[in-house]
Amino acid sequence: MKNILIKWLFVSTAIILITSSASATTCTNLTKTLSKGSENGEVLKLQQFLFDAGYLTAKPNGYFGNGTIDAVKKFQKSNKILISGSVGQATKGKIKEISCSIISEKNKEPSSVSVNKTKESNLPITQLTSSMSSNVKFIEIGKDHSEIEWFKIVNGKLVYEAYDMINGGMGSKTTIVYDGKEIGKEYDSVSSPTVIDNKLAYIAVKNRKKFIVYDGVEIGKDYGSVSSIVGINNKLSYIATKKEGSSESNFYAIYDGSDLNGGKYDYVSGLREVNKKPLFIGEKSIVAKSEAGEKAIVYDGLSIGKGHVDFSFITAVNNKIAYIAEKNGKKFIVYDGKEIGKEYDSVNALTEVNGKVSYIAEKNGKKFIVYDGKEIGKEYNGTINYPPIMVDGKLIYEVSNNGHTFIVSDGKEICKEYDKCSIAGKIKEKLVYIGNKNNKSYLVRDGIEYDLGGKYDMLFNFTEIDGKVSFIAIQNKKSFIVMEK
């Protein structure tokens, strides 16, 4: 995830075509930063692209594990991007460049629209007005940095993570900016900021020691290393490791200062909050056979799902645990201890929608939504790959067909005036999506198009702040924050 856009600034802008015999059939526009442990529809998009391109051999499952890391590294190496195994701006941009160019070439629809290059302001904050709505104004923040991937509001003040080139472009530096000021300068490096109980937490390194700084206090320095900071019931939680003598490192799942693992599992991953309680995946290794051992979901101190080979898309629906399990090569849903969805060839993208179980099912080569036990979207001559959302009581989802994507809202097709649409989310129960036409992205909120001058190449990481839209934009291979004023 870190710093890869910096390397991209020096890479040729020529399109590097996929060398695999398999070619992408969908324009892939990722909107989130992805790394190990990520689990969402964006991971599915990434995996499908890597699978089609021949970098990923396993079938996409929506979980960013070791196989996806290896595939991403292969893709980055092939395209001369800094090899990190995570997906930041540079990798997202190259995936879009390759996949969308292939679609454009296949459909023989090259853009005839010339793009007017707008000179960037040297100021860190600039202001612009949407050309479609004169009373909506936006500000651009962080354009003095090379790359920005994450931002939040803490105590009414903006905090974000930025990356910049150092040593003449041979290296890079991570910076955390809070209320316009750089913090953590006393450390060798800082990374992975997050907000817990309205307090800032991040990982710091000093003298090769990695620990957490939470609300200005250093935590976890008695461990060898820390990772995966998360807030659970507004309490600091993280995964820690410590090596004892010459043995393998021990894994700890720390919640509110206490270890949840207690030495029961050799490997801990996927620490998260479910129903305001801690959940993680524990694994016991079979060292002699050098292969994965027994896995279990550990939720509120109880072990769930023993006997299943793997787990993904763990969530809660009406306070009951739901997840996708695999056994004997077959994937299915386990909800409240009961197996469902076994009548389908495969299941994916399990999520909770309006208190109901929702997932993507595939049967006889056709993908569709199963929502509250009902099959939805089978009537369309296209493919549904990603979970639906509920907006103002309406079920909304994307349908892809021959490189074009449209949105279905309450059974009605919308945004077909664009070449492609991607759901960004909702603000005040109003749909927000990205419409793409003539190789440019536009923000559409409640049916109103904000083209922002048509100046941005990509829009992603949409966030609602005080009922207003904020996002990260890429322009001329630099990323920065755009906030509705």
N, C-alpha and C positions, 0 to 999 in steps of 0.2 A: 504494500500500500504506500510505503513511504518514498517520497522524493523522485518518483519515476518520471514525472512530467518534465523535470529538470533535464534529464538525459534526452528527452524527446525534442527539446529545443534545438538540438544539434543534429537531429536525424533528418534525412531527406524527406521532403513532402511527397515524393513520388509514391504511388500505390504499390505495395508489395503484395502480389497475389498469392493466395494460398497454394502451396505446392502439392497438397494431398489430392488424390483422385476424387475425393468427396468434396463437394462445394456447398457453401452456405446457401440456404434458400430463404432466409429471413433477414431483413435489415435489423441488426441488433444494436439498440441504443440503450446502454446500461445507464441507470440514473443514480446508483449508489456505489460507494466504495466497498469492496469486498475483500475478505481475508479469511484465514483459517478460523473455522467455527461459525462463519456466517451461514444463515439458514433462512432462505426466503425465495420469492419468485425471481428475484434478480439473479440469484445463483443458478436457477434453472435456465435462464436465458444464456448466461455465460457458458454453462456446461453444454447446452445444446449447440452453441456455436463451436466450442472446442471439439465436441463429438463429431459434428458434421465436417469439421476441418481436418480430422484425423489426429488431433493432439490428445484427446481423451478417449480411452478404450472402454471404460465402464459406462453403463447407461446412466444418463442424468438422473439425479435424485434430489437435487435442491440443497444438499449439504456440502459445504466447502471443507472437504477433508484432504488427506494427504495425496490422494489421486488427482484431485483438482489442482492442488499446489504444483505437482509435477507437470501437469498439462499446461498450466499458466506459464511456468518457467520455460517450457519448450517453445511456447508461442512467443514469449518475450525474447528468447535467444534468436529465434528465426527472424524476428522483426527488429532486431538491434535496439531493444528497449532494456533499460537497466533491470537485471534479473532479480526479482524480489519474491515471486510466488504469490503476491497479492495483487489486487486489481485497483489501481488508482487512475488518475486522469489520463496518463499516457497510454496505458493499456486499453482503457475504455475508448479513448479516441481512435486508436489504431483498429480496434475491433469494429467500431462504427464505420471507419473509413473503408475497411476491406469489405465487410458484409454489405453495406449499403451501396458501394460501388459495383459489386457483383450484381445486385438486384437491378440497379439502374442500367447496367450493360445488358442484362438479360431482357429487360423490358424495352430496351432501345428508347429510353426516355431521358437523354442527356439534357441537363438544364441549360437553357439559353439566356438565363437571367444573369447579368453581371452584378457582382457584389461591390458596393461602395465601401472601401476600407475607411473606418473612422479612426482618426488619430487618437491614441490613448492619452488621457490626462496623466501628468506626473504626480498629481495629488492622490493621496490614499483614499479620499472620499470625493466622489463626483455625484452630480444629480442630473437626472433626465426625466422627461415626461413621456408617457405612452402616447404614440401617435393615434391610437384608437379611442382614448378616453382622456381628455385634457385635465380632468380633475384627479387623476391618479398619477402620483409621482414616485419615483424609485431613486434610491441612492446606491452607489457602487462603493464597496469597501474592500480594502486590501489589495488594490491594484499595484502597490509598490512591492509586492511579493511575487515570487514565481508561481507559487501553487498554494491553493487553499482547499482542504477537503472536508473540514468539520467546523461547525459553529453552533453556539447555543447562547441563550440569555441567562446570566446568573446575577441575581439581585438587581435586575433591571439593566445590567450592563453586558455588552457583547464580549464574548470570549471566542477565539478561534485558533486553529492550528495552521501554521504557515511553513512553507519550505522555500529556501533560497540557496542560490549557488555560492560556493566559496572556493578559494584556491584556484581562481581563474577558470572555474567551471569544472574542475576535476573532482570536486566533492560537493556536499550539500549540508545544510543545517536546518534542524527543526526548531521552530519558534512557537511559543504559546503567547498570544496577545490577549490581555484582559483590560478592558476599558481603555484601550489605546496604548497600553504600556506592556513591554515585554517582561514576562516573569520567568523565574527559574534560571536566571543568568549564572547563578553560583554553581550550577551543575554542568557536567561535561555534555550531557544531552538530556532532552525532555521529549516525551511522546505520549500518545494515547490519552488525551484529556477526556474527561467525562464529568457529568454533573450528578451528584448524589445528595439528596436532601438540600438542594439549592446551594451546595458547596462544591468547589472545584477539586477534582482529583486527577492526578496524572502520574505517569511513570518517569522516574528520574534515574540517571546513571552518574555515579561519581567514583573515580578510582576503580572502574570496572565492576562496581557493585550496583545492582539494580534494585530499586525499592519504590515505594509509593509516597507521594506527597499529597496529603488530604487536608484541605483547609489550612495549609501552611505547615502541617506537622508531618514529619518523616515517619513512615510506618513500614513494617516488614523487613527491616534491615537485618534481622536475625535469620532470615532465610537466604538461600543461595541466589534465588531469582524469583521474580513475581511476574504475573501476566493476567490478562483477562479481567480487568477491573469492571465491576458491575454493582449497581445498587439493588439490594434486595430488601424490601420493606424499609427503604430509606436508610439502610445500613451498609457500610462499606464491605464488599465481598470481593474475593480474588482467588486465583490459583497460585500456589507457591510451590517451589521445589527446594530440596536441600539434599546434598550428597553426603552420605555417611560413610567415611572411610573410602575403600575401593569399590564399594557396591554401587548399584544403580541409584539414581536420584529418587528420593521419596517424594510423592505428590501429596499436597494438602489442599483441601477446599475450605478456605477461610471465610466464615460468615460472622460478622460482628465480633471478631477477635478469636473465635473458636474454630477448631478444625472439625469439619463434618466427616472427613474420610476415616480418620482414626486408624490408618494403616490397613484398612480392609481391601483396598484396591491399589494395584501397582501403577495405574495410570488414571488420571482424572481429566475430564474435558467437559465442554458445554455447560459451564456454570451459568445459571440464569435464575430469574424470578418467575414463579408460576403461582398465582393466587397469593402473592405476597410471602411466599415461602421458597426456600432454596431448593434447587434441583440441579443435579449434575449426572453425567454418565461415568460410571466406574468400570474399569476393565482389569481383569487378572490375566497376566501374560503367561503363556506356555513357553518358558525360556528354552527348554530342550528342543522344541520343534520350531522355534523362531517364527511363530505365527500368533495371530490374535487369539486371545483366550476368551473366557466368559465375560459377557457384558451385562450390565444392569443399569436401569434408571434408578437413581437414588433420590427420592422425593420426601422431604420432611422426615428424613431418617429411615424411611422404609425402602426396601429394594423391590422394584417392579420390572416385569418383563423378562425374567430369567428364562433361558431356553431359546430366545430369539437371537438370531445372528447379528442383527444391526437395528439401530433406531434412527429415525429422522423426523423432522417437523413435530417435535414434542410441544404440545400446547395444552390448554385447559379450556373445556367447554362446559359451561354451567357448573364450574368448580370440580369437574371430573377430568382426569388425565386422559389425553388422546395422543396417539402417535402412530407413525407408520413403522411397521415391523417387517422383518424378513425371516422366513423359515423355509428350508428346503427349496430355496431358489424362488419362492413366491412372496410378493409384497402385498400387504393388506393393512387395514386400519384396525387398531385396538382402541376402543373407547369404553371407558369404565369397565375394563377387563374383558369386554366382549369383542370378538373378531367380526369385522364387517368389511364389505367390499371385495370379498374373495371371488365373486362372480366375474370380476373384470380381469383383463390380461395384466394390467398394472395400475397402480394408484400413485399419486404424487401430490405435492403442494397442499398438504393438509393445513387447514386454518379454521379459526372460529369466526363466523360471520353472523352478527346479530343473535348470538346465543345458540347458533346451530352449527353442526358439523358440515364443513365444506371441503371438497377435494377435487382434484382432476383425475378422471378415470380414462382408461384407454381400452377399447375393445374393437377387434377387427380393424386395427389401424386408425380408428377414429378417436379423437380426444374431445372430451366434453366435461362439463361441471356436474358434480353430484352435490346438491345442496338440500340438506334436511331429507335425504333419501330420494330426492327427485332428480332425474336427469335433465340437464338444461344445456341448450346450445347445440343439440345434435342436428337441428334443422339447417344449420349454416354450412355452406360448401367451403369450409375452412377448418382451421385448427385452433383450439383453445389450449394455451400452454400455462397460463398464469392465473392465480386465485382471483376471485371476484371481490368487490367491496360493496358495502351497503351505504348509500347516500340518500338521506331524506326518505327512508323506507323503500328505496329502489335498488334492486340488485344490478350491479354494473360490472361488465367484463369486456375483455378484448378478444377479437377474432382476427386471425391472420390468414391471408389467402394470397398465394403467389407474390409474396413480398410486400403486399399492402395490408394495412391493419386498420380496422374500424372498431368503434366502441358500441356496445349494445347496452342501452339503459332502459330498464323496465320493459324489455322486449322490443324496443325501437332502436333502429340503427342511427347513430349520430356521427358527426365529424367526417363524413365521407368526402367532403370537399378537400380534404388533405390526402397526401400520398400515404401517410402513416400517422396513427395516433397512439399515444401511450398514456395510460392513466397515471397521474402524479399523486392524487390523493383527494382530500376534501377539506374545505375550510368553511366553517359555519354551515355545515350540511349542504354545501354547494360543490359540485364536481369541478376539479381542476385537472386539466390534461395538457399534454404537449402535442401540438400538431406540426407535422413536418411537410413542407412543400418547397420545391425549388432549392433543395439542399439546405434549408434554413429551418430553425425551430421557433415555434411561437407558443406563448403561454395563453391558454384559454381557460377563463374562470367564469362559471355560471353563464356560458354561452357568449361571453364577450372576449374578443381576441386582443391581446396585448402584444404587439409585435416589437415593442421596445426599440423601434427604429430598424428592426431586422438585422441587428448588429451582432447577435450572439450565434456561435456555432453549435453549442450544446447547452442544455439546461438540465440540472439534476439536483438531488438532495433537497427536495421541497419540504419546507417546514412552516407551520403556522405559528406566528408570534403575535400575540394580542389580536387575533382575528385577521391578521394581514399576512400576505404571502411573502416568503423569503426563499431564496435558492442560491445555488452556486452556478455561475455561468463560465463558459470557456469562450474566449475571444483571442484569435491569433495565438493559440496554444498557451495562453495564460489563463489561470482560473482565479476568480474572485467572488465575493459575496454581493448579491443584489437583494435589497430589502425594500418593500413597499413602505413609503414614508407615512 
